[in-house]
Amino acid sequence: MDHGLPSRQTVNAVGGRLRARDIAVGTRLWTLDGLRTAQTTVTQVVTAKARAAVEVVTGHAAFTAAAGLPLATPDGWIRAEDAAGRIVAWTHARQLCRERPTFRMGYAFGYFVGATCADGTVGKNYVSLVVNDEAFAARYASNLTEATGLEARPQPVTRPSGYLGRDIPGFRVRVVSSYLADALRQYAGGDAHHMRQAFPRVVLRDREVFDGFLDGYADGDGCRAKHWAGRTLVSANVSFLAELASVIGARFTPARKGLASHLIVVDRWAARGTFRPEHHDAVPVESGWVTVEAVRPRVAPGKPFTLYSYRLPPHPTFLVNGHLVREAE
């Protein structure tokens, strides 16, 4: 048998890594289903002896496998021994066991995304909003919880003011979730920085979501007009406002000399008929590609390797140190 894994090679099982020899019938393993993670169950374990194997070294990690173990590439499956220089499917193994909240698409989701785009901070594994207005912080927390199921509430904080030269009171909403942070970065084109973020087209799913987005963004970077029915949005991110203007059918002229630009959003903007629903998946992509830097032969120094292979419905694939491999056919 030229496929399978040596007994000590770890596999990404649900709940934590297990050695290949410790995986039994009924064990659930992580895999990739398209662009996202999924789970599959072992229904059969097969063992065999082999004198040789290979060590596959990628830009992420290394693992030992039989020479014929299939690895996933953009062009199909290849044998491990032929993978040098190729790119193979992979995901962050350390993130497999993280919580994956279910997003509820509606007004609350749009509001949460809009307010985050305006005033939020997206870190590596958290999302936060720090503002002076307690009512705004409370609305943000409420909509975040409704949209994601994650507990959020405003907390009083102080922060320095360069203009006043002293600390001023404010309110912070902070949720630790790398899954949510990844989603928001992907919505914003991979960079959540306010000056570089792209318009999140995920909010164009329907009018309910988009109306929530407008309200959330306006609460953060906008103001209500006193003498006409509408709001003014303010941002130095010209491309963001320009794309938003095309959605609502508004004229937009960027400010000169690097000043913040203004976008007028009248309350009756929908009467222009420019809004077109678009479907964009809100679930973040968790798969990626990594380059195989080397494939090194491994010879059993004494007794032969014991290789383990598995049968796994409904997905005949599983992850080894985050790399996608397939059961033998």
C-alpha beads as a LAMMPS data file, in Angstrom:
LAMMPS data file: protein, C-alpha beads

329 atoms
328 bonds

1 atom types
1 bond types

-500.0 500.0 xlo xhi
-500.0 500.0 ylo yhi
-500.0 500.0 zlo zhi

Masses

1 110.0

Atoms # bond

1 1 1 0.000 0.000 0.000
2 1 1 1.546 3.329 -1.050
3 1 1 -1.007 5.545 0.642
4 1 1 -1.814 6.336 4.256
5 1 1 -0.040 7.898 7.203
6 1 1 2.635 6.586 9.584
7 1 1 1.370 5.799 13.066
8 1 1 2.824 8.882 14.771
9 1 1 1.722 11.421 12.172
10 1 1 -1.005 13.631 13.624
11 1 1 -4.352 14.198 11.936
12 1 1 -6.777 17.102 12.506
13 1 1 -9.596 15.464 14.445
14 1 1 -12.608 17.323 15.790
15 1 1 -11.652 18.257 19.327
16 1 1 -7.900 18.256 18.721
17 1 1 -5.069 16.488 16.915
18 1 1 -4.755 12.704 17.109
19 1 1 -1.994 10.365 15.972
20 1 1 -2.900 8.267 12.953
21 1 1 -2.819 5.084 15.045
22 1 1 -5.276 6.564 17.600
23 1 1 -8.037 7.204 15.076
24 1 1 -10.842 4.652 15.253
25 1 1 -14.195 3.979 13.635
26 1 1 -16.534 6.818 14.630
27 1 1 -13.792 9.432 14.979
28 1 1 -14.763 12.727 13.365
29 1 1 -12.102 14.448 11.272
30 1 1 -11.854 17.922 9.816
31 1 1 -11.883 18.395 6.052
32 1 1 -12.587 21.067 3.439
33 1 1 -15.840 21.198 1.515
34 1 1 -15.100 23.640 -1.264
35 1 1 -13.917 26.868 0.344
36 1 1 -15.048 26.047 3.870
37 1 1 -14.320 23.607 6.652
38 1 1 -16.524 20.586 7.267
39 1 1 -16.537 17.384 9.302
40 1 1 -16.441 13.782 8.182
41 1 1 -16.593 10.482 10.080
42 1 1 -14.283 7.477 9.933
43 1 1 -16.162 4.266 9.065
44 1 1 -13.185 1.983 8.435
45 1 1 -9.479 1.892 9.349
46 1 1 -7.024 -0.024 7.146
47 1 1 -3.376 -0.690 8.023
48 1 1 -0.394 -1.869 6.008
49 1 1 3.403 -2.064 6.285
50 1 1 5.858 -0.028 4.210
51 1 1 9.604 0.480 4.209
52 1 1 9.562 4.016 2.784
53 1 1 7.560 7.230 3.049
54 1 1 8.050 10.902 2.210
55 1 1 8.177 14.089 4.246
56 1 1 6.180 16.882 2.627
57 1 1 7.409 20.338 3.611
58 1 1 5.177 23.318 2.807
59 1 1 5.255 27.005 3.650
60 1 1 3.001 26.208 6.600
61 1 1 4.167 22.948 8.148
62 1 1 5.558 19.497 7.402
63 1 1 4.050 16.030 7.592
64 1 1 5.049 12.470 6.759
65 1 1 2.938 10.294 4.473
66 1 1 3.120 7.426 2.067
67 1 1 4.452 8.338 -1.362
68 1 1 1.079 7.785 -3.033
69 1 1 -1.097 9.777 -0.621
70 1 1 -3.258 12.103 -2.791
71 1 1 -2.886 15.859 -2.174
72 1 1 -5.324 18.451 -3.553
73 1 1 -4.038 20.987 -6.099
74 1 1 -5.889 23.486 -8.329
75 1 1 -5.440 20.989 -11.191
76 1 1 -6.646 17.926 -9.322
77 1 1 -5.128 15.297 -7.082
78 1 1 -1.419 14.399 -7.186
79 1 1 0.726 11.896 -5.331
80 1 1 2.678 13.220 -2.362
81 1 1 5.980 12.151 -3.917
82 1 1 5.250 14.366 -6.972
83 1 1 4.152 17.484 -5.052
84 1 1 7.446 19.424 -4.868
85 1 1 6.963 22.938 -6.214
86 1 1 3.181 22.585 -6.474
87 1 1 0.537 24.437 -4.497
88 1 1 -1.830 22.366 -2.391
89 1 1 -5.069 23.035 -0.517
90 1 1 -4.650 24.079 3.083
91 1 1 -6.329 25.824 6.017
92 1 1 -5.122 27.209 9.347
93 1 1 -5.060 24.119 11.546
94 1 1 -5.084 26.183 14.736
95 1 1 -8.401 27.743 13.765
96 1 1 -10.254 24.486 13.154
97 1 1 -11.706 24.267 16.638
98 1 1 -12.807 27.897 16.846
99 1 1 -16.451 28.839 17.299
100 1 1 -18.293 29.489 14.052
101 1 1 -21.384 31.619 14.741
102 1 1 -24.312 31.403 12.344
103 1 1 -25.003 34.769 10.717
104 1 1 -28.647 35.839 10.614
105 1 1 -29.187 37.936 7.516
106 1 1 -31.432 40.924 8.103
107 1 1 -31.463 44.528 9.298
108 1 1 -29.276 43.761 12.337
109 1 1 -26.569 42.183 10.171
110 1 1 -26.504 45.209 7.870
111 1 1 -26.390 47.631 10.813
112 1 1 -23.509 45.762 12.435
113 1 1 -21.473 45.747 9.200
114 1 1 -22.218 49.411 8.460
115 1 1 -21.310 50.644 11.928
116 1 1 -18.108 48.578 11.889
117 1 1 -17.126 50.054 8.512
118 1 1 -17.665 53.544 9.914
119 1 1 -16.237 53.417 13.432
120 1 1 -15.183 49.852 14.230
121 1 1 -11.838 48.131 14.561
122 1 1 -11.197 44.660 13.160
123 1 1 -8.257 42.956 14.824
124 1 1 -6.706 39.566 14.241
125 1 1 -9.213 37.815 16.472
126 1 1 -11.636 40.494 17.663
127 1 1 -14.062 43.194 16.566
128 1 1 -14.575 46.348 18.605
129 1 1 -16.250 49.732 18.538
130 1 1 -15.263 52.658 20.791
131 1 1 -17.497 55.730 20.686
132 1 1 -18.636 58.596 22.895
133 1 1 -22.364 57.977 22.438
134 1 1 -23.706 55.326 24.807
135 1 1 -26.917 54.923 22.811
136 1 1 -24.927 54.208 19.636
137 1 1 -22.783 51.639 21.470
138 1 1 -25.925 49.967 22.824
139 1 1 -27.508 49.770 19.342
140 1 1 -24.288 48.316 17.947
141 1 1 -24.091 45.681 20.680
142 1 1 -27.745 44.738 20.279
143 1 1 -27.516 44.352 16.510
144 1 1 -24.208 42.464 16.705
145 1 1 -25.766 39.948 19.084
146 1 1 -28.913 39.589 16.979
147 1 1 -26.887 39.091 13.784
148 1 1 -24.273 36.662 15.117
149 1 1 -25.556 35.216 18.393
150 1 1 -22.375 36.407 20.126
151 1 1 -22.826 38.162 23.448
152 1 1 -21.967 41.853 23.284
153 1 1 -22.605 44.804 25.562
154 1 1 -21.204 48.320 25.923
155 1 1 -18.629 48.956 28.638
156 1 1 -17.537 52.377 29.946
157 1 1 -13.937 53.249 29.080
158 1 1 -11.690 56.287 28.887
159 1 1 -9.474 57.236 25.972
160 1 1 -7.006 60.070 25.353
161 1 1 -8.072 63.152 23.406
162 1 1 -5.278 64.933 21.555
163 1 1 -7.494 67.975 21.031
164 1 1 -8.486 68.354 24.692
165 1 1 -5.194 67.075 26.082
166 1 1 -6.899 64.763 28.575
167 1 1 -8.734 61.465 28.830
168 1 1 -12.410 61.518 27.925
169 1 1 -15.145 58.993 28.763
170 1 1 -16.539 56.674 26.110
171 1 1 -18.089 53.273 25.572
172 1 1 -16.593 50.158 24.049
173 1 1 -18.181 47.060 22.546
174 1 1 -15.672 44.244 22.023
175 1 1 -16.239 40.676 20.850
176 1 1 -13.413 38.138 20.588
177 1 1 -13.994 35.976 17.492
178 1 1 -11.395 35.289 14.823
179 1 1 -14.183 33.864 12.629
180 1 1 -16.128 37.135 12.751
181 1 1 -12.959 39.170 12.199
182 1 1 -12.073 37.060 9.140
183 1 1 -15.570 37.569 7.749
184 1 1 -15.414 41.348 8.096
185 1 1 -11.979 41.533 6.472
186 1 1 -13.256 39.506 3.540
187 1 1 -16.342 41.718 3.196
188 1 1 -14.042 44.750 3.027
189 1 1 -11.766 43.262 0.371
190 1 1 -9.166 41.817 2.731
191 1 1 -8.218 45.051 4.497
192 1 1 -10.509 46.454 7.178
193 1 1 -8.595 49.749 7.560
194 1 1 -11.070 52.598 7.094
195 1 1 -8.995 54.291 4.400
196 1 1 -8.476 51.102 2.386
197 1 1 -11.622 49.060 2.973
198 1 1 -13.798 48.266 -0.010
199 1 1 -17.548 48.689 -0.016
200 1 1 -18.956 45.429 1.488
201 1 1 -21.251 44.175 -1.253
202 1 1 -22.530 41.448 1.073
203 1 1 -25.021 44.078 2.343
204 1 1 -26.720 44.207 -1.075
205 1 1 -28.556 40.941 -0.412
206 1 1 -31.882 42.772 -0.019
207 1 1 -33.311 46.116 1.062
208 1 1 -33.662 45.073 4.699
209 1 1 -29.942 44.329 5.009
210 1 1 -28.958 47.422 3.030
211 1 1 -31.217 49.723 5.063
212 1 1 -29.533 48.409 8.202
213 1 1 -26.135 49.092 6.635
214 1 1 -27.049 52.695 5.823
215 1 1 -28.351 53.298 9.347
216 1 1 -25.268 51.764 10.965
217 1 1 -22.846 53.651 8.742
218 1 1 -24.705 56.926 9.242
219 1 1 -24.689 56.481 13.026
220 1 1 -20.913 56.239 12.862
221 1 1 -19.840 58.568 10.039
222 1 1 -22.920 60.570 9.225
223 1 1 -25.392 63.108 10.490
224 1 1 -29.058 63.880 10.010
225 1 1 -29.887 66.986 7.957
226 1 1 -31.832 69.738 9.766
227 1 1 -33.609 71.341 6.811
228 1 1 -34.235 68.451 4.407
229 1 1 -35.136 64.762 4.634
230 1 1 -31.883 62.850 4.472
231 1 1 -28.412 62.300 5.854
232 1 1 -24.848 63.259 5.001
233 1 1 -22.135 60.584 5.103
234 1 1 -18.543 61.717 5.596
235 1 1 -15.399 59.768 4.721
236 1 1 -11.956 60.245 3.226
237 1 1 -12.273 56.834 1.537
238 1 1 -13.331 58.097 -1.891
239 1 1 -13.703 54.724 -3.611
240 1 1 -15.964 53.496 -0.787
241 1 1 -18.315 56.481 -1.089
242 1 1 -18.250 56.337 -4.890
243 1 1 -19.410 52.729 -4.926
244 1 1 -22.079 53.451 -2.345
245 1 1 -23.249 56.424 -4.415
246 1 1 -23.747 54.187 -7.455
247 1 1 -25.956 51.854 -5.404
248 1 1 -28.297 54.639 -4.271
249 1 1 -28.139 56.571 -7.537
250 1 1 -26.629 59.697 -6.009
251 1 1 -24.210 62.180 -7.494
252 1 1 -20.838 62.156 -5.812
253 1 1 -17.974 64.624 -6.184
254 1 1 -14.855 63.838 -4.147
255 1 1 -13.402 66.635 -2.044
256 1 1 -10.160 68.218 -3.188
257 1 1 -6.821 68.512 -1.417
258 1 1 -7.265 65.326 0.580
259 1 1 -10.188 66.561 2.652
260 1 1 -13.017 64.279 3.751
261 1 1 -15.703 63.811 1.097
262 1 1 -19.458 64.071 1.618
263 1 1 -22.220 61.892 0.194
264 1 1 -25.838 63.027 0.393
265 1 1 -28.365 60.231 1.061
266 1 1 -31.940 61.484 0.742
267 1 1 -34.641 59.471 2.474
268 1 1 -36.405 58.825 -0.852
269 1 1 -33.307 57.457 -2.594
270 1 1 -35.033 54.117 -3.270
271 1 1 -37.510 55.842 -5.615
272 1 1 -34.663 56.189 -8.127
273 1 1 -34.803 52.431 -8.715
274 1 1 -31.023 51.992 -8.724
275 1 1 -30.823 49.336 -6.013
276 1 1 -30.157 45.864 -7.439
277 1 1 -30.027 42.916 -5.011
278 1 1 -26.891 40.784 -5.203
279 1 1 -26.205 37.492 -3.483
280 1 1 -22.865 37.289 -1.724
281 1 1 -22.174 34.533 0.784
282 1 1 -21.692 35.923 4.275
283 1 1 -19.808 32.825 5.451
284 1 1 -16.051 33.518 5.290
285 1 1 -13.713 31.479 3.121
286 1 1 -11.480 29.275 5.278
287 1 1 -9.429 27.424 2.664
288 1 1 -6.325 28.584 0.877
289 1 1 -3.247 27.411 -0.989
290 1 1 0.296 26.794 0.187
291 1 1 3.428 25.868 -1.766
292 1 1 5.205 22.542 -1.280
293 1 1 8.796 23.580 -0.751
294 1 1 10.310 20.101 -0.635
295 1 1 9.500 16.394 -0.649
296 1 1 12.115 14.343 1.179
297 1 1 12.370 10.537 1.218
298 1 1 12.012 8.816 4.561
299 1 1 13.228 5.254 5.070
300 1 1 12.240 3.152 8.044
301 1 1 15.418 2.773 10.125
302 1 1 14.424 -0.529 11.701
303 1 1 11.005 -2.085 11.589
304 1 1 8.782 -0.876 8.713
305 1 1 6.255 1.944 8.945
306 1 1 2.705 1.005 9.820
307 1 1 0.517 3.057 7.473
308 1 1 -3.055 3.967 8.385
309 1 1 -5.751 4.889 5.884
310 1 1 -9.445 5.595 6.416
311 1 1 -12.872 5.447 4.805
312 1 1 -14.776 8.659 5.475
313 1 1 -18.323 9.440 4.374
314 1 1 -19.777 11.878 3.470
315 1 1 -16.470 13.566 2.537
316 1 1 -13.690 11.177 1.388
317 1 1 -11.057 13.740 2.423
318 1 1 -9.452 14.906 5.658
319 1 1 -6.796 17.296 6.944
320 1 1 -3.234 16.507 7.982
321 1 1 -1.592 19.485 9.713
322 1 1 -4.169 21.594 7.865
323 1 1 -3.385 20.105 4.410
324 1 1 -6.159 18.432 2.455
325 1 1 -5.585 14.755 1.558
326 1 1 -7.873 12.054 0.199
327 1 1 -8.615 8.472 1.117
328 1 1 -7.322 5.843 -1.287
329 1 1 -9.656 4.830 -4.079

Bonds

1 1 1 2
2 1 2 3
3 1 3 4
4 1 4 5
5 1 5 6
6 1 6 7
7 1 7 8
8 1 8 9
9 1 9 10
10 1 10 11
11 1 11 12
12 1 12 13
13 1 13 14
14 1 14 15
15 1 15 16
16 1 16 17
17 1 17 18
18 1 18 19
19 1 19 20
20 1 20 21
21 1 21 22
22 1 22 23
23 1 23 24
24 1 24 25
25 1 25 26
26 1 26 27
27 1 27 28
28 1 28 29
29 1 29 30
30 1 30 31
31 1 31 32
32 1 32 33
33 1 33 34
34 1 34 35
35 1 35 36
36 1 36 37
37 1 37 38
38 1 38 39
39 1 39 40
40 1 40 41
41 1 41 42
42 1 42 43
43 1 43 44
44 1 44 45
45 1 45 46
46 1 46 47
47 1 47 48
48 1 48 49
49 1 49 50
50 1 50 51
51 1 51 52
52 1 52 53
53 1 53 54
54 1 54 55
55 1 55 56
56 1 56 57
57 1 57 58
58 1 58 59
59 1 59 60
60 1 60 61
61 1 61 62
62 1 62 63
63 1 63 64
64 1 64 65
65 1 65 66
66 1 66 67
67 1 67 68
68 1 68 69
69 1 69 70
70 1 70 71
71 1 71 72
72 1 72 73
73 1 73 74
74 1 74 75
75 1 75 76
76 1 76 77
77 1 77 78
78 1 78 79
79 1 79 80
80 1 80 81
81 1 81 82
82 1 82 83
83 1 83 84
84 1 84 85
85 1 85 86
86 1 86 87
87 1 87 88
88 1 88 89
89 1 89 90
90 1 90 91
91 1 91 92
92 1 92 93
93 1 93 94
94 1 94 95
95 1 95 96
96 1 96 97
97 1 97 98
98 1 98 99
99 1 99 100
100 1 100 101
101 1 101 102
102 1 102 103
103 1 103 104
104 1 104 105
105 1 105 106
106 1 106 107
107 1 107 108
108 1 108 109
109 1 109 110
110 1 110 111
111 1 111 112
112 1 112 113
113 1 113 114
114 1 114 115
115 1 115 116
116 1 116 117
117 1 117 118
118 1 118 119
119 1 119 120
120 1 120 121
121 1 121 122
122 1 122 123
123 1 123 124
124 1 124 125
125 1 125 126
126 1 126 127
127 1 127 128
128 1 128 129
129 1 129 130
130 1 130 131
131 1 131 132
132 1 132 133
133 1 133 134
134 1 134 135
135 1 135 136
136 1 136 137
137 1 137 138
138 1 138 139
139 1 139 140
140 1 140 141
141 1 141 142
142 1 142 143
143 1 143 144
144 1 144 145
145 1 145 146
146 1 146 147
147 1 147 148
148 1 148 149
149 1 149 150
150 1 150 151
151 1 151 152
152 1 152 153
153 1 153 154
154 1 154 155
155 1 155 156
156 1 156 157
157 1 157 158
158 1 158 159
159 1 159 160
160 1 160 161
161 1 161 162
162 1 162 163
163 1 163 164
164 1 164 165
165 1 165 166
166 1 166 167
167 1 167 168
168 1 168 169
169 1 169 170
170 1 170 171
171 1 171 172
172 1 172 173
173 1 173 174
174 1 174 175
175 1 175 176
176 1 176 177
177 1 177 178
178 1 178 179
179 1 179 180
180 1 180 181
181 1 181 182
182 1 182 183
183 1 183 184
184 1 184 185
185 1 185 186
186 1 186 187
187 1 187 188
188 1 188 189
189 1 189 190
190 1 190 191
191 1 191 192
192 1 192 193
193 1 193 194
194 1 194 195
195 1 195 196
196 1 196 197
197 1 197 198
198 1 198 199
199 1 199 200
200 1 200 201
201 1 201 202
202 1 202 203
203 1 203 204
204 1 204 205
205 1 205 206
206 1 206 207
207 1 207 208
208 1 208 209
209 1 209 210
210 1 210 211
211 1 211 212
212 1 212 213
213 1 213 214
214 1 214 215
215 1 215 216
216 1 216 217
217 1 217 218
218 1 218 219
219 1 219 220
220 1 220 221
221 1 221 222
222 1 222 223
223 1 223 224
224 1 224 225
225 1 225 226
226 1 226 227
227 1 227 228
228 1 228 229
229 1 229 230
230 1 230 231
231 1 231 232
232 1 232 233
233 1 233 234
234 1 234 235
235 1 235 236
236 1 236 237
237 1 237 238
238 1 238 239
239 1 239 240
240 1 240 241
241 1 241 242
242 1 242 243
243 1 243 244
244 1 244 245
245 1 245 246
246 1 246 247
247 1 247 248
248 1 248 249
249 1 249 250
250 1 250 251
251 1 251 252
252 1 252 253
253 1 253 254
254 1 254 255
255 1 255 256
256 1 256 257
257 1 257 258
258 1 258 259
259 1 259 260
260 1 260 261
261 1 261 262
262 1 262 263
263 1 263 264
264 1 264 265
265 1 265 266
266 1 266 267
267 1 267 268
268 1 268 269
269 1 269 270
270 1 270 271
271 1 271 272
272 1 272 273
273 1 273 274
274 1 274 275
275 1 275 276
276 1 276 277
277 1 277 278
278 1 278 279
279 1 279 280
280 1 280 281
281 1 281 282
282 1 282 283
283 1 283 284
284 1 284 285
285 1 285 286
286 1 286 287
287 1 287 288
288 1 288 289
289 1 289 290
290 1 290 291
291 1 291 292
292 1 292 293
293 1 293 294
294 1 294 295
295 1 295 296
296 1 296 297
297 1 297 298
298 1 298 299
299 1 299 300
300 1 300 301
301 1 301 302
302 1 302 303
303 1 303 304
304 1 304 305
305 1 305 306
306 1 306 307
307 1 307 308
308 1 308 309
309 1 309 310
310 1 310 311
311 1 311 312
312 1 312 313
313 1 313 314
314 1 314 315
315 1 315 316
316 1 316 317
317 1 317 318
318 1 318 319
319 1 319 320
320 1 320 321
321 1 321 322
322 1 322 323
323 1 323 324
324 1 324 325
325 1 325 326
326 1 326 327
327 1 327 328
328 1 328 329
